[in-house]
């Protein structure tokens, strides 16, 4: 079952935790590519590390819009990042970055999309935000896409992850807001981007 808009209409941090175990699905020419979400990060309007911190721009306007929509941006001049807008009604903006997925279906297509001449290990295929968007062929065309209606990109129910199996850490690659433990991973999952910075559980 595809996640409803109500699922995303909650506190951004809570949604970031709840997305662990859910299935990210990409449909390309009838072929299904999917992966279980194993790592996320939350970003809110009052967060100095967030694109929304300084207000609405042409780039970040999706973060201020309806929940359940994809927010896709280009970074470091070489890869895209996939986020989903998530916030409670009293929050002005918020989104969850999908940092890593565990490949489930369409792995050969993912390998091809990564453009690797030699086969890479499955653990390295989608263990990072840029790797997963390349493997799933997600780019600026998907910015603003409604993920609650199905089609070429959506998130659906998957595995239930217990609180004791969720580890919270500081977020990766930021210089501000580093004190907020808003990165969430599935404990002992080998498909996360990095194991550094473990801070808390649940």
Secondary structure, DSSP 4 states (H G I P E B T S, - for coil): -BPPHHHHSS-HHHHHHHTTTPEEEEEETTEEEEEEEEEEEEEETT-TTSTTTT---TTTGGGGS-TTBEEEEEETTTEEEEEEE---TT-S-EEEEEEEEEEEE-HHHHHHHHT-SSPPPGGGTSSSHHHHHHHTT--GGGTT-BTTS-SSEEEE------GGGEEEEPPSS-SSSTT---EEEETT-TTSS--TTEEEE-
